[in-house]
Every structure is written in C-alpha cells, then in structure tokens.
Amino acid sequence: MIFDYNHYNIDLKKLIKLSGLTKINILDFGCGKGIWDPVKMNNKNINKIILFDREKKLINFLKKKYKTKKIKINFSYKNILKKEKYNTILFSSVIQYIEKKKLKKLIYDMVGNKNKKTFIFSDVPYMPRFFEFLLLPIVNLKRFIFVCKIIFNKKYKNLNYYRYKKDDFNIFKKDFKINFYSNMHDLKLLRYTVVLKTKQ
C-alpha cells in the first residue's frame, strides 16, 4: 500500500517508485495534518516536501509537527503555482473535493514550465458517497468510525463530493501517460489510484 488509513502515513519507497524519478521534490496538495513520518525524511531520493492546504489553521500544527528542513509549509496558492519547484504532486484523498473542470485547469497550471511532472491521485472514489459509506465498515472499520465522527460536522456536510470514473481522465491522454492501480491503499475495494506522467 502507498497509503495506510489505519496508521495515517505514506510509504515513501512506493511513492518514489510511482514517481519514476530519482530525485523528487514533492508537493502535497491538500496535506491536512500531515501524512509524512519525520523519522523517515532522510531518504536520499527526496529533496523536499512542500505542504499545501487551504485550511490556514493547520499551519501552526504542522510547524510543531515538522522541524526538518526537508519539509516546507507554504499555504499560498499563488506561490504554489508560480514560485515553488516540484516534480511530483500528491493528492491524497483530495480529488473528491475538486470539481472536474477545476481539476483540469489545476493540473495544467501546475505543469507550467513544461518540466517533467508526475501527478499521483490516491484514493479516487468511483461510487456515490452514500454507497461508499455503507460499504466502508466491511472494508475498513477504523475509517468508518472516523467518518461517523465527522459526518454530522457542518463544514464536512457542506463540502461538494465528486466521484471520478476512469474515463474522466481521458482528457489528459494527449499530454500524459495514465496508469491506474487498485491495490495502493486500504480502501482498494472502494477507491483506486491514478498516476499521470507528462510525456515530454
């Protein structure tokens, strides 16, 4: 698995392999409270990890959690698009909150300077939210309990939820190599992973 919900962390070796690059600068788009294990940050293949989220309240929490120079916290959307340099962009359980038209624009804005880039979308939902919720206790009981705790949260309830079929990624075929994986996380029966790599 690349991502483990039960321990809430990411497998760096598998991420590096998916990226296909030897030296990677990662942008964690929608980082939340952070899925990176500070103890494993000495990996020689990783130059830096940029954490970005729209929830500004997380900044102080992340600053306390991560004291390594390899992790940079930048919650400026403008800076992320125009100034920061990265070649691997991770969307971990984030794509379902991004409208399809906005996703296309976001990806092409990030490609920007035409440098080779890899986009990794972990936990892409393909079924309606209600059915996913019903099946969740069978697939991952711990995750189901977590969702039950937040499901009545006003902010959570007001979030738009988008599901993606594999055909929805056909719009990127011209400029990207596309790969689908079904065994990259512990919600594998409910969600899949997509990797887009620029062709040039």
Solvent accessible surface area in square Angstrom, and as a share of the most:
residue,aa,sasa,rsa
1,M,94,0.42
2,I,1,0.00
3,F,4,0.02
4,D,25,0.13
5,Y,19,0.07
6,N,56,0.29
7,H,133,0.59
8,Y,98,0.37
9,N,51,0.26
10,I,9,0.05
11,D,53,0.27
12,L,13,0.06
13,K,157,0.67
14,K,80,0.34
15,L,0,0.00
16,I,23,0.12
17,K,166,0.70
18,L,16,0.08
19,S,2,0.01
20,G,54,0.51
21,L,32,0.16
22,T,107,0.62
23,K,111,0.47
24,I,0,0.00
25,N,30,0.15
26,I,0,0.00
27,L,0,0.00
28,D,1,0.00
29,F,10,0.04
30,G,22,0.21
31,C,5,0.03
32,G,20,0.20
33,K,119,0.50
34,G,1,0.01
35,I,8,0.04
36,W,3,0.01
37,D,45,0.23
38,P,60,0.38
39,V,125,0.72
40,K,113,0.48
41,M,5,0.02
42,N,136,0.70
43,N,35,0.18
44,K,162,0.69
45,N,38,0.19
46,I,3,0.01
47,N,73,0.37
48,K,52,0.22
49,I,0,0.00
50,I,0,0.00
51,L,0,0.00
52,F,3,0.01
53,D,21,0.11
54,R,159,0.58
55,E,51,0.23
56,K,119,0.50
57,K,176,0.74
58,L,25,0.12
59,I,45,0.23
60,N,106,0.54
61,F,90,0.37
62,L,0,0.00
63,K,116,0.49
64,K,153,0.65
65,K,77,0.33
66,Y,12,0.05
67,K,169,0.72
68,T,41,0.24
69,K,207,0.88
70,K,50,0.21
71,I,16,0.08
72,K,96,0.41
73,I,42,0.21
74,N,18,0.09
75,F,13,0.06
76,S,39,0.25
77,Y,74,0.28
78,K,147,0.62
79,N,45,0.23
80,I,0,0.00
81,L,40,0.20
82,K,159,0.67
83,K,147,0.62
84,E,22,0.10
85,K,140,0.59
86,Y,15,0.06
87,N,29,0.15
88,T,0,0.00
89,I,0,0.00
90,L,0,0.00
91,F,0,0.00
92,S,14,0.09
93,S,23,0.15
94,V,20,0.12
95,I,0,0.00
96,Q,3,0.01
97,Y,77,0.29
98,I,22,0.11
99,E,67,0.30
100,K,82,0.35
101,K,169,0.71
102,K,131,0.56
103,L,3,0.01
104,K,88,0.37
105,K,136,0.58
106,L,11,0.06
107,I,0,0.00
108,Y,72,0.27
109,D,49,0.26
110,M,6,0.03
111,V,9,0.05
112,G,47,0.46
113,N,90,0.46
114,K,139,0.59
115,N,86,0.44
116,K,93,0.39
117,K,8,0.04
118,T,1,0.01
119,F,0,0.00
120,I,0,0.00
121,F,0,0.00
122,S,0,0.00
123,D,0,0.00
124,V,0,0.00
125,P,0,0.00
126,Y,84,0.32
127,M,32,0.14
128,P,49,0.31
129,R,70,0.25
130,F,132,0.55
131,F,107,0.45
132,E,12,0.05
133,F,52,0.22
134,L,94,0.47
135,L,72,0.36
136,L,9,0.05
137,P,46,0.29
138,I,137,0.69
139,V,36,0.21
140,N,9,0.05
141,L,107,0.53
142,K,123,0.52
143,R,41,0.15
144,F,43,0.18
145,I,86,0.43
146,F,93,0.39
147,V,14,0.08
148,C,50,0.30
149,K,157,0.67
150,I,48,0.25
151,I,47,0.24
152,F,166,0.69
153,N,79,0.41
154,K,161,0.68
155,K,129,0.55
156,Y,37,0.14
157,K,123,0.52
158,N,106,0.55
159,L,75,0.37
160,N,101,0.52
161,Y,44,0.17
162,Y,56,0.21
163,R,97,0.35
164,Y,4,0.01
165,K,123,0.52
166,K,99,0.42
167,D,105,0.55
168,D,42,0.22
169,F,2,0.01
170,N,69,0.35
171,I,89,0.45
172,F,2,0.01
173,K,116,0.49
174,K,172,0.73
175,D,52,0.27
176,F,3,0.01
177,K,119,0.50
178,I,36,0.19
179,N,64,0.33
180,F,74,0.31
181,Y,66,0.25
182,S,71,0.46
183,N,94,0.48
184,M,28,0.12
185,H,0,0.00
186,D,24,0.13
187,L,2,0.01
188,K,111,0.47
189,L,120,0.60
190,L,2,0.01
191,R,17,0.06
192,Y,10,0.04
193,T,0,0.00
194,V,0,0.00
195,V,1,0.01
196,L,0,0.00
197,K,45,0.19
198,T,2,0.01
199,K,104,0.44
200,Q,110,0.49
